[in-house]
Amino acid sequence: MSARLIDGKAIAAGIRAEIAERTNHFRAETGVVPHLAAVLVGENPASEVYVRNKRKACEGCGIASSLHRLAGNASQAELLELVATLNADRAVHGILVQLPLPKQIDETAILDTVDPLKDVDAFHPHNVGLIVQGRPRFLPCTPHGCQRLLQAAGVQTAGAHAVVLGRSEIVGKPMALLLMQKGAVADATVTVCHSRTRDVAAITRQADILIAAIGRPEFVTADMVKPGAAVIDVGINRLDDGRLVGDVDFTAVQETAGALTPVPGGVGPMTIAMLLENTLQAARWQTPPAR
Ligand code: NAP
């Protein structure tokens, strides 16, 4: 059996085209240009690429973006001040603080300072709390992107056993929350595995839907996948030979899974599309209705 490819690149392109259309309407109706402010501290090459791609995607959708750089040795106070300035700037609707931050900066303290209405990554505790309660304001970009991939691929989530590999605040934990909620592309029975889980393979083999988000190159092998399962690979790992691979052994798992995302071209483009969606939504919420 050969798995159906879930083409995140194509699905994200369709979503971006839709967002561009909605942004156009919004701009015509209100005269307001949605604006995403990206904050980059230091010179992490991967972060540079992520921010560049996010800004390019904004441009393609009629969303303005600005880049705010601080040196790698910037202090926490300097970054807090920058975030406060962006919070107060009425022309800025979304704030993205690119992670990871340098060691001298307390990431949590920074993310806690972003205005929850501009928190397009959905990292602020207020927004996370709303997600936990099943009444989200912003949906977290990567988990929401995975959900949209499952939807686009026609994967039945209600009643399905979904196994999430990884429990990070950015991917694993919110992913589990979204899938266990009541509602569309949810209502799954969710198991979360992490580095202390015993016999991970015995659990993943029970998964109708397997989401891999652990940052371990090609960790998920064919014998860990139930025949016909839908497998979403969130991992992005750079090998020593320069190749980019996911957390799933794509070639082997392709023979077992029913549907599978590639890396690159799977979850990555969806994360960016969901960020654009949140930025447009943030601009709507911050724009008073016309009288
Ligand atoms: P992270 O913060 O490092 O978390 C990794 C998680 O995996 C942790 O919960 C860890 O368990 C668990 N884990 C590690 N080794 C394991 C093992 N052998 N068995 C079971 N669980 C294990 O990583 P992250 O930020 O969630 O990112 C995960 C991957 O997704 C990375 O490759 C990252 O680059 C990628 N990513 C991609 C996108 C995208 O848009 N495509 C977005 C974000 C992240 P403990 O909690 O016990 O340590």
Boltz pocket constraint, residues with backbone or C-beta under 6 A from the ligand:
constraints:
  - pocket:
      binder: B
      contacts: [[A, 142], [A, 165], [A, 166], [A, 167], [A, 168], [A, 169], [A, 170], [A, 171], [A, 172], [A, 193], [A, 194], [A, 195], [A, 196], [A, 197], [A, 200], [A, 212], [A, 213], [A, 214], [A, 215], [A, 216], [A, 233], [A, 234], [A, 235], [A, 236], [A, 237], [A, 267], [A, 268], [A, 269], [A, 271]]
      max_distance: 6.0
